[in-house]
Amino acid sequence: CRQLFRSPSLPSTVIRPILKRMDRDRDRESPVRTKRRRSVAGTPGTEPVLEPVARLLRSRSLCHQDIGALLGSDHRELIGDFSKAYLLQTVEGKHQDLKYISPAMMVAVLTGQFSGLIESCVIVDCRYPYEYEGGHIKGAVNLPLEQDAEEFLLRKPIVPCDASKRIIVIFHCEFSSERGPRMCRFVREKDRACNEYPNLHYPELYVLKGGYREFFPQYQSHCEPQDYRPMHHEDFKEDLRRFRLKSR
């Protein structure tokens, strides 16, 4: 609304008639009234048609939080750099922020069922060395400590020779309850830190649900040696104590 301030040099009896006359003149010559008079004069008995007035809307820029919220509302599950959907079918797991795959899906990857889409699959066994030596998934690398994973994966990142194919990383420990998920989060955090958002060296990370404890009884032929050594093995109490101190 307009606000008119009276000049202190003029009395109110002078300024009021002037303002009223200005309002009458403005209303008399307004574009809307002129348009209405012309319409009525040209087509008697019809209502005037006024042209619509364009409205200007304020633009809004999106920050990273807004983009993440929009992507989160999408029904598709996108990998870490938002470039495409996850390739492997996932299942529900203990940690809602991570993507879990079943032992059967792991075997599908190991047997080459996704070879046309995956160039390299890195299986990261996060158990302690004595567990790994007692039996592990064929082709898995033993990276029990954070510095091990950072050195192996991020010091010289794996780059696909074919840009249309993927590099995926699958983490697991004995039960995939603590050590595997923790390592998965660590790698993603370090990967984010050394790249400009949202780019990543490894945008597609998974966790093997149930870990080696669930995988071994079903698919022993994919393990070497074909055995299972638990973390709390009676013969390796000292090794367990030493590696727990290193992990801390």
N, C-alpha and C positions, 0 to 999 in steps of 0.2 A: 504494500500500500504506500501511496505517496504521502509524504509529510511536508507541509508548507509552513514555513516559519515567517512570521510577520516582521517586516523591517521596522526597527525601532524608530526610524525617521518619519514613518507615516502613521497617522491615527487609524484605529480600527474602522471608523466610519467611512474612510476613504478606500481601504484595501478590500473590504468585503464585496462591494459592487463590482470591482474589477475582476476578482476571482470568479464570481458567478458568471460574468459575461464571457470570460475565457472558457469556462466549462461548457456553456451553451454553444459557443462557436466551434469548439473541438468536437462535440457530439454531432453538430449539424454537418460538419465536413468529414466525418470519419469514413474510411473505405467501406465499412460494413453497411452503414446507412446509405451511402451513395449506390452501392450494389443493389440494395433492397429497393430503392426508388426506381432504378433502371429496370429491374425485373418486373416490378409491379406495373410500370408504365408500358412495358412491351407486351406482357401477357396478362391481361386482366383476369381476375378471378383465380389465379394460380399462386401457390406459395413460392417465394423466392428460393433459389437453390444456391447455397453458399459453397464456395470451393473449400476443400479440406486444407487445413494448415499443417504443414510438416512439423513433427516434433523431433527435437534433438535429444538423444539419450547420452548420458555420461559414460564414457568407456571405462573399463576396469581391467587393470593389469593383474596377472596372476603370479603369486610368489610360489616357491617350491612347495610350501605346505598346501596351497590351493590345488596345485597340480597333483600332488599325492592324494588329496581327498577325492578329486575327480576320477583318478585312476582306480582308487579303492572302491568307488561306486560302480565301476564297470564290471560286468559279469565275467569278463575274461580275466585269466590269471597271467599277468605279464612278468617276465624275468626282470632281474635287477636293473637293467638299463632301459626298460620299457620298450624294447625294440620288437619283441615278439612274445608269443605265449610260451609257457613251459611245454617242453616236448613230452616228458614222461608223465604218466598218470600218477597222481599223488594220493595219499591216504591220510587220514587223521592221525596226529601224533601228540605227544605230550606237550610240545611247545607250539603254540598257535602261530608264531611268527616265522616258523621254519616249514620247509616243504619236505615231507617224508615220502619215501617209496617203499614198497613191499619187497621181501626177498625174491618173489617171483619176477618183479620188474627188474631187479638187479640182474637176475639170470638172463632175462631178455636182452639186456645191454651186453652182458658178457658173451652171449652166443651170437652177437652180431645182427640182431633183428633191427637195429637202428643204424647200421653202418652207413646207409646212404645219407643220413642226416647228422651223425656224430663223427667228428674226425678223431677226437681223443676223449677218453673217459678216465679221469684220475680218481682212484679209490683211495681215500686217506684213512688208514687204520690208526686211530688215536689211542690205542691201548699201549701199555708199557711193553718194552722189548721182550721180556720173558713170556708175555701173553702171545705176542705176535709170533715168536719163534715156536711156540707150542702148537700153532695152527692158525692160518689166515686165508683170506680169499685170494685166489690166484691173481697176480698182477697188482695187488694192493701195496702201497708204500707206507712204511711205518713212520709216522710223525707224531710222537707223543707230546712234544713240548711246543709252545707257541713259536719260539724262535726257530724250531725245525720247520714248521709250516711256512713261516715268513720267508725263510731262506729258500725253500724248495719251490714255492709257488709264486712269490712276488719279487724275489731278487732278479730273476730273469723269467718273466711271465711266458706262458705257453701261448703261442699265436698260431691260429689255424692257417694252413697253406691255402685252403679253399675257403673263401670268405662266406660262402653259402652254408658251410657246415659249422657245427658247434663244438665248443670245449665245455664239458660238464665235469663237475667235481662232486663226488659222493663221500660223505663223512660217516664214520661209525666208530663205536667203541664196543664194549662187551654187551651192554644193553641199549646203547644209544640214548641214554637217559641224561648224562651230565657231560662227560668228556667230549663226545662227538658233537653235540649241539653247541657246546662252548667254543670248540675250535671253529665250527662253521661261522658263528657270529664274529669271532676274532678275525678270520680271513676277510669277511665282508667289510668289517670296520677298517682294516688296514688298506683294503682295495679302494674303498671310498676316499681314504685320506690321500692316496697317491694319484687320483684321477680327478678330472673336472666333472662335476655332477652333470648328468647321470651316468657318464661313461664308467665302465668297469672292465678289468681284465677277465674276470670270471663272473658274468652276470647270472649264470645258472648253477645254483648250489642245491644239493639235496642231502638228506640224512636217511640212512638205512634204518627203517623202523625195526625195533627189536634187537638191533646190533648183531654181532657175531653169534651170540647165544641163540638167537632165533634162526639165523641163516644156516648154521652148521648142521643141525639134525636133518634139515630138509634137502640140502644140496652139498653133501660131503664131497662129491666128485669135483666140485669147483673150489675146493680148499686144499692147501698144501702146508705142511703135512696134514693128512686127514685126521685131525685131532682137535681137541678143545681144551685149553688150559685157562681156568678161571683166574681172575685177579687175586682172589683170596686163597691161592694155592698154599698148602702147608709148607712146601719146600722153597717158597720164594717170599717169605715174610720180610726178610731184610731188603730185598730188591724193591718190594712195595713201599717200604718206609723211605728208602732213598729217593725213589722217583716222585713220591708225594711231596717230599721236601723241595725237589727241583721244580715241580709244578707250581708250588706256592711262590 
